[in-house]
């Protein structure tokens, strides 16, 4: 069979699944005004503290008339923690037309990895992310298999291609959305969005009270007595701010939370922001050592300052986290996401295939395939902050993919 060629590349601005927020302004005390925030932005590139999320669909028109696409999207807190600046679909469309399209038009689609690895590393991470999604989709179409099978086979992951645990996020509506998660039996919850000193509370009172409520709420609403989700909260460095950067004080606080959450396991994402990748590595090594000294089972999740494949490798080598958030838009090309997930898994740590609420339905679907192919420990239900939509998009994609793979395997066994 003659492999298809890429006949045309189209770049179409579309909507992101949420908003881009200026984390620096929020940490500095920007207050909610309805769904927006008051005050001026602080991070370069932002025109407001909260602005509508943008995305860019990159469509690959193949010479057989078929079309595959991927969506360029960036994280909610762009420009923070060493990340690329806030994403502009209009600017990106010009870059795709000027550099990506000339590179791709006329190329044969004979697979995913080799072609995607040629992507220009100087492009915005969001562009690399979207283009690589389109290339993975085209490779799957050419081979007449699922995207998960392409990744599994090209990277020899050996994954069984079954759904992995889903992690949902509440957004600011921490209580009603947590109820949704419990009633739907979500594997990992609730994220919580403790992204400001006001939400975290003096000495962590806000988070403490919320987790106390959550444990009781699970007991009341859980679908069956055997339901035992992992509790995973994202704190955006607020414990470090509240305790003046004192690692021992933060560890003591987290240990108390862990005991309070029993029998549920607790994972805490980004408890301290040390200001750079090197400082984050040193700080998290100390934090994990102090938690171990206290006999705590709280698991530390790294996010900010772990944005590239090299960053992931550094955190793994230093054992500076229990769970590594492989944040798909930050890694850029999906080739780096795959390698990062496999690297973390091989080291015996938990590989969380994450991302952001600000992605799209397409990037979420593609992420589901990658998570399955790499046997991630969990995958983010995205996009948006409404819970139901993300669970549906990612969960349903994994269910369909697993069914297709199982049916194909059954047919092959019958033919043998």
C-alpha positions in Angstrom: 0.0 0.0 0.0 1.4 3.4 -1.0 1.6 5.7 2.0 -0.4 8.9 1.8 1.4 12.2 1.4 0.5 15.5 3.1 -1.1 17.7 0.4 -1.9 20.8 2.4 -1.7 22.2 5.9 -4.4 24.5 7.3 -4.2 26.6 10.5 -7.6 27.5 12.0 -8.0 29.6 15.2 -10.4 27.8 17.6 -11.5 28.1 21.2 -9.6 26.8 24.1 -11.4 24.8 26.8 -11.0 27.4 29.6 -9.1 30.6 30.2 -5.5 31.8 30.6 -4.8 33.2 34.0 -2.0 35.4 35.3 -0.7 33.3 38.2 1.6 36.1 39.5 -1.3 38.5 39.8 -3.5 35.9 41.5 -0.8 35.1 44.0 -0.3 38.8 44.6 -4.0 39.1 45.7 -6.1 39.8 42.6 -9.7 39.3 43.6 -12.5 37.6 41.8 -15.0 40.0 40.0 -17.7 37.6 38.9 -15.8 35.1 36.7 -13.0 37.6 36.1 -10.4 39.2 38.3 -9.7 42.7 39.4 -6.5 44.6 38.9 -3.8 44.7 36.2 -1.9 41.7 34.9 1.7 41.1 36.1 3.0 38.5 33.6 4.3 39.7 30.2 1.9 38.8 27.4 -1.3 39.0 29.4 -3.8 41.8 28.7 -5.9 40.9 31.7 -5.5 38.7 34.8 -8.0 36.3 33.2 -8.4 36.1 29.4 -10.2 33.7 27.1 -8.1 30.6 26.2 -7.1 30.4 22.6 -6.2 27.3 20.5 -5.2 26.6 16.9 -6.3 23.6 14.9 -3.7 22.3 12.5 -5.3 20.3 9.7 -3.3 17.9 7.6 -5.0 17.3 4.3 -3.7 14.0 2.8 -3.6 13.3 -0.9 -6.2 10.5 -0.5 -8.7 13.2 0.6 -8.7 12.3 4.3 -7.9 14.9 7.0 -6.3 14.6 10.4 -5.8 17.4 12.9 -4.3 18.4 16.2 -4.9 21.4 18.4 -2.2 23.8 19.6 -3.0 24.8 23.1 -1.2 26.1 26.2 -1.7 25.8 29.9 -3.9 27.9 32.0 -1.0 29.5 33.9 1.2 30.4 30.9 4.4 32.3 31.5 4.7 30.9 35.1 7.2 28.4 36.4 9.5 28.7 33.5 6.9 28.1 30.8 6.5 29.6 27.3 4.5 32.9 27.2 0.7 33.1 26.9 -0.4 31.6 23.6 -1.8 33.7 20.7 -3.6 31.7 18.0 -3.3 34.5 15.5 0.5 34.7 15.9 0.8 30.9 15.8 -1.2 30.6 12.6 1.4 32.8 10.9 4.2 30.6 12.2 2.5 27.4 11.0 1.9 28.9 7.6 5.4 30.2 7.3 7.5 27.3 8.7 5.5 24.2 9.5 3.5 24.0 6.2 6.5 24.2 3.9 8.2 21.5 5.9 5.3 19.1 5.8 3.7 19.5 2.4 4.7 16.6 0.2 6.0 14.4 3.0 5.0 10.8 3.1 3.2 9.6 6.3 5.0 6.3 7.1 4.8 6.6 10.8 4.7 9.1 13.7 8.0 9.2 15.6 10.6 9.9 13.0 8.6 12.7 11.4 7.5 14.3 14.7 11.1 14.3 16.0 12.0 16.7 13.1 9.7 19.4 14.6 11.5 22.7 15.1 12.3 23.0 18.8 12.3 26.7 18.6 8.5 26.9 18.0 6.2 27.7 20.9 5.5 24.5 22.9 1.8 24.8 22.0 2.6 24.7 18.2 4.8 21.6 18.6 2.0 20.0 20.7 -0.7 20.5 18.1 1.3 19.6 15.1 2.5 16.4 16.7 -1.1 15.4 17.5 -1.9 15.8 13.8 1.0 13.7 12.8 0.0 11.0 15.2 -3.5 11.0 13.9 -2.2 10.8 10.3 0.1 7.9 11.2 -2.8 6.0 12.8 -5.0 6.6 9.7 -2.3 5.5 7.3 -1.7 2.3 9.4 -5.4 1.8 10.0 -5.0 1.4 13.7 -5.6 3.5 16.8 -3.2 6.2 17.9 -2.5 4.2 21.0 -1.3 1.3 18.9 1.0 3.5 16.9 2.7 4.8 20.1 2.8 1.4 21.7 4.4 -0.2 18.7 6.8 2.6 17.7 8.1 2.9 21.3 7.8 -0.8 22.2 6.0 0.1 25.5 4.4 -3.3 25.9 1.3 -1.5 27.4 -2.0 -3.6 27.4 -4.0 -0.6 26.1 -6.6 -0.5 28.7 -8.1 2.6 30.3 -5.9 4.2 33.0 -7.2 6.0 36.2 -9.0 9.3 35.6 -8.1 12.5 37.5 -10.7 15.2 37.6 -10.4 18.8 38.7 -13.0 21.0 40.4 -11.9 24.5 39.5 -13.1 27.1 42.0 -16.4 25.2 42.5 -14.7 22.9 45.0 -17.8 21.5 46.7 -20.4 20.8 44.0 -17.8 19.5 41.6 -16.4 17.2 44.2 -19.9 15.8 44.7 -20.1 15.1 41.0 -16.8 13.2 41.1 -17.8 11.1 44.1 -21.2 10.2 42.6 -19.4 9.2 39.3 -16.8 7.2 41.1 -13.8 9.1 39.8 -10.4 7.4 40.5 -8.5 10.5 41.5 -9.9 13.7 42.9 -10.5 16.7 43.4 -7.5 18.9 42.4 -9.2 21.7 44.3 -7.4 24.7 42.7 -5.8 26.1 45.9 -4.0 28.7 43.8 -4.0 31.8 46.1 -3.2 32.6 49.7 -6.9 33.4 50.2 -8.0 29.9 49.1 -5.3 28.2 51.1 -6.0 30.1 54.2 -3.9 31.2 57.2 -1.5 28.4 58.0 -3.4 26.2 55.5 -6.7 26.4 57.3 -8.7 26.6 54.0 -7.2 23.4 52.6 -7.4 21.6 55.9 -11.1 22.3 56.3 -11.8 21.4 52.7 -10.0 18.0 53.0 -11.8 17.3 56.3 -15.1 18.0 54.5 -14.1 15.9 51.4 -13.3 12.8 53.5 -16.7 13.0 55.2 -18.4 13.6 51.9 -16.9 10.6 50.2 -18.2 8.5 53.1 -21.6 9.8 52.7 -22.0 9.8 48.9 -19.7 7.1 47.6 -21.4 4.7 45.2 -20.3 1.6 47.1 -18.4 0.8 50.2 -15.4 -0.3 48.2 -14.8 3.1 46.5 -11.5 4.4 47.7 -10.2 7.2 45.4 -6.8 8.9 45.7 -7.0 12.4 47.0 -4.8 14.7 44.9 -4.8 18.5 45.5 -2.9 21.1 43.6 -1.6 23.9 45.9 0.4 26.1 43.4 3.2 26.8 46.0 0.8 28.3 48.6 2.0 26.1 51.5 5.5 27.4 50.9 4.2 31.0 50.9 2.2 30.4 54.1 5.1 28.9 56.0 7.8 31.3 54.7 9.5 28.7 52.6 10.3 26.6 55.7 10.6 23.0 54.3 10.2 21.4 57.7 7.1 23.4 58.5 5.6 22.5 55.2 6.4 18.8 55.7 4.8 18.9 59.2 1.7 20.5 57.8 1.4 18.0 54.9 2.0 15.1 57.3 -1.0 16.2 59.4 -3.1 16.4 56.3 -2.1 12.9 55.3 -3.1 11.5 58.7 -6.4 13.4 58.5 -7.2 12.0 55.1 -6.8 8.3 56.1 -7.8 5.8 54.8 -7.4 7.7 51.6 -4.0 8.2 50.1 -3.1 11.9 49.7 -0.9 13.4 46.9 0.0 17.1 47.0 1.0 18.9 43.9 3.5 21.8 43.9 3.6 22.5 47.7 6.5 24.9 47.4 7.7 27.1 44.5 11.4 27.6 44.9 11.7 29.9 41.9 13.9 27.8 39.5 14.3 24.2 38.3 17.6 23.8 40.3 16.1 25.2 43.5 13.0 23.2 43.0 15.1 20.0 42.8 17.0 20.7 46.0 13.8 21.8 47.9 11.8 18.7 46.9 14.6 16.3 47.8 14.6 17.9 51.3 10.8 17.9 51.5 10.6 14.2 50.6 13.3 13.4 53.1 11.5 15.3 55.9 8.2 13.5 55.1 10.0 10.2 55.3 11.5 11.1 58.6 8.1 11.9 59.9 6.8 8.6 58.7 4.3 10.3 56.3 2.8 8.6 53.3 1.9 11.9 51.6 3.1 11.8 48.0 4.7 14.8 46.4 3.8 15.8 42.8 6.0 18.0 40.8 4.5 20.4 38.2 6.0 23.9 37.8 9.7 24.0 36.9 9.4 20.5 35.4 8.5 21.6 31.9 10.8 19.8 29.5 12.1 16.2 29.0 15.4 17.3 30.5 13.6 18.7 33.5 11.7 15.4 34.0 15.0 13.5 33.7 16.5 15.7 36.4 13.7 15.2 38.8 13.7 11.4 38.3 17.5 11.2 38.7 17.3 13.2 41.9 14.3 11.3 43.2 12.7 14.7 43.9 9.1 13.6 43.5 6.8 10.6 44.0 4.6 11.6 41.1 5.8 13.5 38.0 3.1 15.6 36.2 4.0 15.2 32.6 2.1 18.3 31.4 1.5 17.6 27.8 1.3 21.2 26.4 4.5 22.2 28.3 6.5 19.3 26.9 5.7 20.4 23.3 5.9 17.6 20.9 4.2 14.4 22.0 7.5 12.6 21.3 8.8 14.3 24.5 5.6 13.4 26.4 5.9 9.7 25.5 9.6 9.6 26.4 8.9 11.4 29.7 6.1 9.1 30.7 8.2 6.0 29.9 11.2 7.5 31.7 9.2 8.1 34.9 7.6 4.7 34.7 10.9 2.9 34.2 12.3 4.6 37.4 9.4 3.2 39.5 7.8 6.6 40.0 4.2 7.5 39.1 3.8 9.0 35.6 0.8 11.3 35.5 -0.2 12.2 31.9 -1.7 15.6 32.6 -2.2 18.9 30.9 -4.6 21.7 31.5 -8.2 22.7 31.6 -7.4 25.2 28.8 -6.9 22.5 26.1 -9.5 21.2 23.6 -11.5 18.1 23.0 -9.0 17.0 20.3 -5.9 17.3 22.4 -7.7 15.6 25.3 -8.6 12.6 23.0 -5.1 12.3 21.7 -3.7 12.5 25.3 -6.0 9.6 26.2 -4.3 7.4 23.6 -0.8 8.4 24.8 -1.7 7.7 28.4 -2.9 4.2 27.5 0.1 3.5 25.3 2.5 4.5 28.1 0.5 2.9 31.0 0.4 6.2 32.8 -0.6 6.1 36.5 -3.4 8.5 35.8 -4.6 10.9 33.1 -6.3 14.3 33.4 -9.9 14.6 32.6 -9.8 17.6 30.3 -10.6 20.2 29.0 -12.7 22.6 31.1 -13.6 22.9 34.7 -17.1 21.4 34.6 -16.0 17.8 35.5 -18.6 16.1 33.4 -17.2 17.2 30.0 -13.6 16.2 30.7 -14.6 12.8 32.2 -16.7 12.2 29.1 -14.1 13.2 26.5 -11.2 11.4 28.0 -13.0 8.5 29.6 -15.1 7.7 26.5 -12.1 7.9 24.2 -10.2 5.3 26.4 -13.2 3.0 26.5 -13.7 3.1 22.7 -9.9 2.6 22.1 -9.7 -0.4 24.4 -12.7 -2.0 22.8 -11.3 -1.5 19.3 -7.9 -3.0 20.3 -9.5 -5.9 22.1 -11.8 -6.7 19.1 -8.8 -6.5 16.7 -6.9 -8.9 18.9 -9.8 -11.3 19.0 -10.1 -11.3 15.2 -6.4 -11.9 14.8 -6.5 -14.9 17.2 -9.5 -16.4 15.3 -7.6 -16.1 12.0 -4.6 -17.8 13.4 
